[in-house]
Amino acid sequence: MIDGLYLSTFFDIGALKNLLDIRLRHDHGAALWELDDGTLRLRRYWEFERISGIKQHSRALYDQNQARRLLLYLLAEEGADLRDVVEIWGTPGIETNTDYQRTFGGAYAFHGMAHLMTALFCQNRAPFTEPVVAMSLDAGPDCLFEPDAYNRHYYPGCVIDDRGLRMFPCESPGRLWSYASKKYGLREGTLMALASACDDATELDLTAFDRQPLLDRSARRAAADIVDTIDAHVRNTLQVVRGAATPAAASLTSLEHHVSAVMKIIARLSLRIVRRNLYLAETEYGADLAASRMALAGGFALNCPTNSQLMRDFGFTGFQIPPCTSDSGIALGTGLAAFFPHLSSGKITTEFGSAYHGQGPGDIAAELELVSDLVEDVNTVSANDVAELLTRDGIVAWVNGSAEVGPRALGNRSLLADPRSLEIKDRLNHIKQRQWWRPVAPLILDDDGHDYFRDYRHSPYMLLNFQATARARAVVPGVLHLDHSARAQSVRPSTNRDLAELLHAFKRRTRVPILGNTSLNDAGEPIINRLSEAVHFAAGKGIRSLVVNATTLISLRDNTTHYPGPRPRQRQFFEPPAGTGADAVIRSLNPHDLDRRELTYFYDNPALFAATDVRNANDAKHVRNCTEAYLLENPGALDRR
């Protein structure tokens, strides 16, 4: 491969898909790579939700011209142009080369392989020099990489040791959580938090589900059956426990008690499924688990309690899970897959040891001009000044440099808080319009971790769960969940110098090396990208202090009485071109009025409908009949809103 810039992408293009919001992929994004004399660098990572303001962005671009306009805009920020890009991968309609799909053969859906790539190369410059067991634990693939994706194994795993790399098929609990999310109308992360919010539990023999493996396309139906069975069991057997371990849980609603008990069982079953994968890797593929690092990716790898339990159970030498472990990392994994032959041979080296590859906050003066009516004053501050603000006001908005990638705020787009009071957690949940029991995560100086959390280990991307020590329970109740656990983020100067300096300053002032951290965004809104968005949000929520780039304090006017909701972002890139007659376009492309579910099934199954033209009456009828038959077997499967 020649030196230069490369783009790996993960989005979709199509006029009808854009106009009717037909969703084949979610968490769209793009990665800009720079190859220079054998060294591969991730130069920038764009998550489209941060640009559009659409959480988990899944809206297709209207056409190739719109895709080009968006990419040109993003590249211009990096002083580059599409003419500077050697190759583009990942999205039909704009990709210039598809050889990357053939690197791994045809046994596994490429979507899962892209996840696996992010797991292998996260925090591991040379994954082929030490034993690794890696697993892709996702809900399922998409059909745009290859038309027969749904006929392949969904979830690849691999063993790497001195005998080389060996692939093995995994099962994934991801489908269980995806179905439960739809069933209960709560996001997967909220379900994880609710599972540990109370003591409610009921016993169920999990071996009954071993005959329903979650390996491939059958996982969708199996997951629905499993979750519905567990739900019915809990409904018939649960007795609400007013336990001493989580006394605050008495304030949960009856539905929350029910869902918590269901998700406890699903969490235990999930752990059982992943253990089954590891047993397979050990007994049939020769993995020495105790001598290996554990590498995970896919949305399920956001499950901190499971990750931590696996580390305890199997004694892995370390772990590597990317911050963008959900589909927000597929664009990254696509690029790594394209470079994989050269990375695995050692001809190219790369390092993905930081989460901070997103866009910057923008030019400070220009951004503040956009929201000047909300700005009271601008001053220079030090870490000591910010620590004083935190002890005085409790909460500070913090926007620093390049944004973190992935779904969790890792200290560059955050609301930071004094962790010493439960009141602060309540204030943060009120600001973000969240349930009262939702936890706030602790940022902790890595050297102090063992004083506050049992079995502590370095966790830079907030992907492990720890039980609080007695000291933590006494000193920092505002960052502990109801069961006294915490999803901590370890901070070192080498990974986030400004955040480490602030934590040291707060420790000098309070003797506490911890700050509360939650993402800088309103309910239903992606993490904030630009400074003007942050000012609009903070002023609208009554937060009076915002610190940008660790040195500039923006004092804000209180705009709570006039706050209209999240500030609109750059949706012009995702709307139909000006002057588009939407109704006329829809009639021309869909003259027989297939509904959204029917069109979703049509676009989502290119192998099934390879010769089908929905503008033809007979073909449209065929699509309608096939969709009806599919939904009889999989009710709700095409509801993607």
LINBEL-V866323 format. One record per run of one state. SS is the DSSP state (h for helix, s for strand, l for the rest). FROM is the first residue (numbers start at 1). LEN is the number of residues. If there is no record, write none. Layout:
ss=[SS SS]
from=[FROM FROM]
len=[LEN LEN]
//
This chain:
ss=[l s l s l h l s l s h l s l h l h s l h l s l h s l s l h l s l s l s l h l h l h l h l h l h l h l s l h l h l s l h l s l s l h l h s l h l s l s l h l s h s l s l h l h l s l s l h l s l h l s l s l h l h l h l h l h l]
from=[1 4 11 13 14 15 21 29 37 39 48 53 61 62 64 78 82 85 90 99 103 108 109 110 122 123 132 137 149 152 153 154 156 162 164 170 174 185 188 196 206 210 219 238 247 252 254 285 289 292 293 298 299 303 304 315 318 322 327 346 349 351 352 353 364 371 372 375 381 383 394 395 400 413 418 422 432 441 446 453 454 466 469 470 476 477 480 485 487 489 492 497 511 514 520 531 541 545 549 552 557 560 563 571 574 582 590 596 604 617 634]
len=[3 7 2 1 1 6 8 8 2 9 5 8 1 2 14 4 3 5 9 4 5 1 1 12 1 9 5 12 3 1 1 2 6 2 6 4 11 3 8 10 4 9 19 9 5 2 31 4 3 1 5 1 4 1 11 3 4 5 19 3 2 1 1 11 7 1 3 6 2 11 1 5 13 5 4 10 9 5 7 1 12 3 1 6 1 3 5 2 2 3 5 14 3 6 11 10 4 4 3 5 3 3 8 3 8 8 6 8 13 17 8]
//
